[in-house]
């Protein structure tokens, strides 16, 4: 699954979950890659272990650090930045395209279109389902308005950067 981290200056960081390996009921390994301008710039393996009701993480499966308990966050705090976190989709108007334009962020296939031209939408509405990397991703709008145009059809295979839907 792809995750997007966007800071207050609209800088975008992309992290892909590539592989998950369950070693035991207490130990799971995740392989992540960081992507910039459609190029993999870093790969990491993270081990997560559950022990006595607490979670621990490790990058080498030897030294472990306890993780703070949290619900699925919408914001991530780094040392000097706060990031908005979007899992599986990036709302329109963030980093590329105009605020009412939904552009593909990765190649994929249009599975379902949930709106028609002329429909009213509000920020956060799922307007389209895009299958990418063998996962169905909800494409949500970050703006409210009227659907002006739909440039794709169900079943279309799309490259990155394709304008799918316009909202005014």
Secondary structure as UniProt FT lines:
FT   STRAND          2..6
FT   TURN            8..9
FT   STRAND          12..22
FT   STRAND          27..36
FT   TURN            37..38
FT   STRAND          39..51
FT   TURN            52..53
FT   STRAND          54..58
FT   STRAND          65..66
FT   STRAND          75..77
FT   STRAND          82..87
FT   TURN            92..93
FT   TURN            99..100
FT   STRAND          101..103
FT   STRAND          108..113
FT   TURN            117..118
FT   STRAND          120..121
FT   TURN            123..124
FT   STRAND          126..132
FT   TURN            133..134
FT   STRAND          135..140
FT   STRAND          145..150
FT   TURN            154..155
FT   STRAND          157..158
FT   TURN            160..161
FT   STRAND          163..167
//
